[in-house]
Amino acid sequence: MLLKKGEIHLYCVLLNPSTVFFEKCRAALSEKEQERISYFKFPSVQKSFIISQGALRLLLSDYLNIDAPKIQISKHSKGKPFTIDDTDLCFNISNSGGYVVYAFSRAGEVGIDIEKIRTLPDLDELIEKNFSAKEKTFISKNKAEKEKRFFKFWTVKEAYLKAIGEGMRLSPDNLEFTFENNNYELDAIKGVFEQEDWLFTDFSIATDYAGTIVYKDKQTKISEIKFIN
Ligand SMILES: CC(C)(COP(=O)(O)OP(=O)(O)OC[C@H]1O[C@@H](n2cnc3c(N)ncnc32)[C@H](O)[C@@H]1OP(=O)(O)O)[C@@H](O)C(=O)NCCC(=O)NCCS
């Protein structure tokens, strides 16, 4: 499969796929991963691991033309995975509810995040803890939209933290975004004006999901999400 420099490819896999696809995912795991699956305590966690890691290997195999189990996957110091076989091929993964999504890019780092929009008993607490005063006003302004806005904004912050490879090393309340003209923009990190131009694009896998993809190059063309199973 060819991934041109100006493109980002998006994929979505169901965590409850066909038996044929599940077996393909299992067969794609490396020897070490095959060993690891026998140690999972909960069958549901084992199944999710087989699907998300197996599908990642199947997709990487298509791009790299290397047998899926032989692809060398490593992690940066803060946990972001990459492949030693082609360090120009950047990718990122997210899962929520019954789905896993993948983004692949050859135009620099990419971050992806999805969240199933759901009722949270501690919603107000989470808003209080993770968002700035300005962000809180935006999220809570419209009661009917509050849950939806919260999850959308959450994916914006998390996809950004994943694009830069920080993950939870940088607490989300250190980031301040504005939302204007249907666009999210990163204003400041730890109160310091942010000069890097990251782009935040919305995507949807289902009506009850929020999704954001973060990347750098303005010219990038993002593919329609491809469902595989
Ligand atoms: C890394 C992190 C961002 C993952 O978030 P998550 O919602 O738990 O899980 P997701 O399914 O979206 O992403 C998991 C994948 O991210 C990738 N990942 C792990 N560490 C990463 C890092 N430092 N940077 C980028 N990607 C990372 C991995 O591929 C991982 O999948 P794996 O565990 O199967 O290998 C998370 O651990 C984290 O740091 N979360 C806290 C950030 C936070 O509080 N955000 C609130 C926003 S308001």
The ligand as an ORCA input file, in Angstrom:
! r2SCAN-3c Opt
* xyz 0 1
  C      -1.190      7.766     26.158
  C      -2.562      8.198     26.455
  C      -2.708      9.601     25.892
  C      -3.562      7.209     25.859
  O      -4.849      7.616     26.052
  P      -6.085      6.629     26.282
  O      -7.308      7.446     26.048
  O      -5.934      5.920     27.559
  O      -5.967      5.533     25.192
  P      -6.061      5.602     23.626
  O      -6.737      4.352     23.267
  O      -6.595      6.867     23.099
  O      -4.519      5.517     23.207
  C      -3.746      4.414     23.536
  C      -2.618      4.305     22.550
  O      -1.865      5.511     22.507
  C      -0.528      5.180     22.152
  N       0.376      5.846     23.105
  C       0.854      5.414     24.302
  N       1.658      6.351     24.844
  C       1.679      7.397     23.981
  C       2.344      8.648     23.987
  N       3.137      9.048     24.980
  N       2.151      9.473     22.921
  C       1.372      9.092     21.900
  N       0.710      7.910     21.830
  C       0.864      7.078     22.876
  C      -0.387      3.669     22.191
  O      -0.453      3.187     20.869
  C      -1.627      3.242     22.945
  O      -2.125      2.016     22.514
  P      -1.564      0.672     23.190
  O      -1.686      0.866     24.647
  O      -2.487     -0.366     22.622
  O      -0.169      0.543     22.721
  C      -2.891      8.163     27.949
  O      -2.223      7.139     28.562
  C      -2.694      9.405     28.614
  O      -1.572      9.841     28.823
  N      -3.848      9.949     28.983
  C      -3.950     10.999     29.861
  C      -4.119     12.322     29.180
  C      -5.266     13.020     29.746
  O      -5.483     13.099     30.959
  N      -6.084     13.587     28.848
  C      -7.233     14.304     29.178
  C      -7.605     15.259     28.042
  S      -8.675     16.530     28.586
*
